[in-house]
Amino acid sequence: MAQSKPTLNLIGAGRVGQTLGRLWTQAGVFAVQDVLTRSPASARAACELMGAGTPTQSLGTMRPADVWLIATTDAHIAASAAALAAHAVQAPGLPTALRTHQGGLANAAPAAPQVAPPPSPTAFHCSGALGADQLAPLAALGWHTASAHPILSFATPQAACGQFVGTPCALEGDPAARALLQDAFSAIGAQCFEVRSQDKLLYHAAAVFATNFLPVLQSVAEDAWRATGVPAALLPHLRTSLLNNAVANITRLGPQDALTGPAARGDTEAIARQSAAVGAWDNQAGDAYRALSALALRLAGH
Ligand SMILES: NC(=O)c1ccc[n+]([C@@H]2O[C@H](COP(=O)([O-])OP(=O)(O)OC[C@H]3O[C@@H](n4cnc5c(N)ncnc54)[C@H](OP(=O)(O)O)[C@@H]3O)[C@@H](O)[C@H]2O)c1
């Protein structure tokens, strides 16, 4: 007899929850079951987008499930896990009451990937910076816990669904939960790898360096150009040409060979004079210029 799909409950179903719920529904990986958000309307809309799930209005009405995704914003993950653990204690069937895997739910399509849940429920969240320890109250009940961070900008669920294949996904947590999530994320095209719990903050800060600081640097540059009389009409051209050339060079040559400017030439005297000039204009920008120049000199091997 073909096994039925493991059930998945969602607490929080915004951009990430809806994207994953829809992809897993389409791939026949999980049977999305109960969906809890802050408002009935958004839970209904999430179920519509996922093409699966029953909107619920409180933890108390959520049924037992093999897997629980806490896809709230980071600030609400720990409280949601604590509330779920408290609910599981009050509802004695919940922590261990798993389906029999022998019917009761629609069978997976013949080609659907099989994800075998461990005998206790699994709970996970998708934060890049936070670890599985946010789910400690559930781990204390014997649940398997993990975090799974897909490195993708989830602008909208529709866009993210189309962009998801090939997305690197960092898994962290206990081995049984990681094994389940490895199968589930791989089945929808993610490239999974492991991050140690103690490395999560640094791992996530790397993504901040790789992408979040680019707009900051661009904004400082444009302010300095404006302050020095560069015509405003030229700024869009400067933005487009310099950024496009930098991206093309970095992706083609790698960061070290793409580096140009005073640090690449080892011109420490020019760096010192420019740091002072930037600092005189804007103290914080001067500090950033000095710190980034030191990193640039190290990258250039000077
Ligand atoms: N966005 C990204 O690009 C991205 C990328 C990788 C990882 N992540 C991670 O994915 C997780 C979710 O982020 P997101 O961008 O999907 O957030 P989001 O779009 O803001 O959605 C958050 C969802 O959580 C619900 N919610 C908030 N507090 C709740 C509570 N106390 N109880 C129940 N539901 C609650 C919201 O309900 P309502 O719908 O009613 O408001 C909404 O459905 C975060 O851990 C984030 O760090 C995000």
The ligand as a MOL file (V3000), in Angstrom:
LIG
                    3D

  0  0  0     0  0            999 V3000
M  V30 BEGIN CTAB
M  V30 COUNTS 48 52 0 0 0
M  V30 BEGIN ATOM
M  V30 1 N 11.3420 37.0540 3.5250 0
M  V30 2 C 12.5120 36.4940 3.2100 0
M  V30 3 O 13.1260 36.8440 2.1820 0
M  V30 4 C 13.0790 35.3930 4.0720 0
M  V30 5 C 14.1360 34.6100 3.5410 0
M  V30 6 C 14.6120 33.5460 4.3090 0
M  V30 7 C 14.0860 33.2920 5.5710 0
M  V30 8 N 13.0990 34.0940 6.0620 0 CHG=1
M  V30 9 C 12.5540 33.7730 7.3960 0
M  V30 10 O 11.2630 33.2010 7.2460 0
M  V30 11 C 10.4540 33.4990 8.3870 0
M  V30 12 C 9.1440 34.1200 7.9390 0
M  V30 13 O 9.4250 35.3350 7.2400 0
M  V30 14 P 8.3900 35.9330 6.1770 0
M  V30 15 O 9.1800 36.8890 5.3240 0
M  V30 16 O 7.6040 34.8450 5.5310 0 CHG=-1
M  V30 17 O 7.4360 36.7770 7.1450 0
M  V30 18 P 6.0450 37.4860 6.7610 0
M  V30 19 O 5.8290 37.4950 5.2860 0
M  V30 20 O 6.0120 38.7650 7.5090 0
M  V30 21 O 4.9430 36.4980 7.4000 0
M  V30 22 C 4.8580 36.2800 8.7850 0
M  V30 23 C 3.6390 35.4220 9.0560 0
M  V30 24 O 3.6120 35.1250 10.4530 0
M  V30 25 C 2.3090 35.4360 10.9480 0
M  V30 26 N 2.4870 35.7360 12.3700 0
M  V30 27 C 3.2220 36.7260 12.9470 0
M  V30 28 N 3.1470 36.6190 14.2840 0
M  V30 29 C 2.3620 35.5370 14.5420 0
M  V30 30 C 1.9150 34.9010 15.7180 0
M  V30 31 N 2.2490 35.3680 16.9200 0
M  V30 32 N 1.1310 33.7890 15.5990 0
M  V30 33 C 0.7750 33.3080 14.3940 0
M  V30 34 N 1.1860 33.8690 13.2330 0
M  V30 35 C 1.9660 34.9610 13.3170 0
M  V30 36 C 1.7930 36.5550 10.0830 0
M  V30 37 O 0.4050 36.6120 10.2030 0
M  V30 38 P -0.5000 37.6230 9.3060 0
M  V30 39 O -0.4690 37.0410 7.9130 0
M  V30 40 O -1.8650 37.5330 9.8980 0
M  V30 41 O 0.1600 38.9610 9.4090 0
M  V30 42 C 2.3110 36.0800 8.7160 0
M  V30 43 O 1.4280 35.1010 8.2020 0
M  V30 44 C 11.3100 34.4040 9.2890 0
M  V30 45 O 11.9230 33.5910 10.2680 0
M  V30 46 C 12.3530 34.9670 8.3300 0
M  V30 47 O 13.5590 35.3040 8.9830 0
M  V30 48 C 12.5630 35.1280 5.3470 0
M  V30 END ATOM
M  V30 BEGIN BOND
M  V30 1 1 1 2
M  V30 2 2 2 3
M  V30 3 1 2 4
M  V30 4 1 4 5
M  V30 5 2 4 48
M  V30 6 2 5 6
M  V30 7 1 6 7
M  V30 8 2 7 8
M  V30 9 1 8 9
M  V30 10 1 8 48
M  V30 11 1 9 10
M  V30 12 1 9 46
M  V30 13 1 10 11
M  V30 14 1 11 12
M  V30 15 1 11 44
M  V30 16 1 12 13
M  V30 17 1 13 14
M  V30 18 2 14 15
M  V30 19 1 14 16
M  V30 20 1 14 17
M  V30 21 1 17 18
M  V30 22 2 18 19
M  V30 23 1 18 20
M  V30 24 1 18 21
M  V30 25 1 21 22
M  V30 26 1 22 23
M  V30 27 1 23 24
M  V30 28 1 23 42
M  V30 29 1 24 25
M  V30 30 1 25 26
M  V30 31 1 25 36
M  V30 32 1 26 27
M  V30 33 1 26 35
M  V30 34 2 27 28
M  V30 35 1 28 29
M  V30 36 1 29 30
M  V30 37 2 29 35
M  V30 38 1 30 31
M  V30 39 2 30 32
M  V30 40 1 32 33
M  V30 41 2 33 34
M  V30 42 1 34 35
M  V30 43 1 36 37
M  V30 44 1 36 42
M  V30 45 1 37 38
M  V30 46 2 38 39
M  V30 47 1 38 40
M  V30 48 1 38 41
M  V30 49 1 42 43
M  V30 50 1 44 45
M  V30 51 1 44 46
M  V30 52 1 46 47
M  V30 END BOND
M  V30 END CTAB
M  END
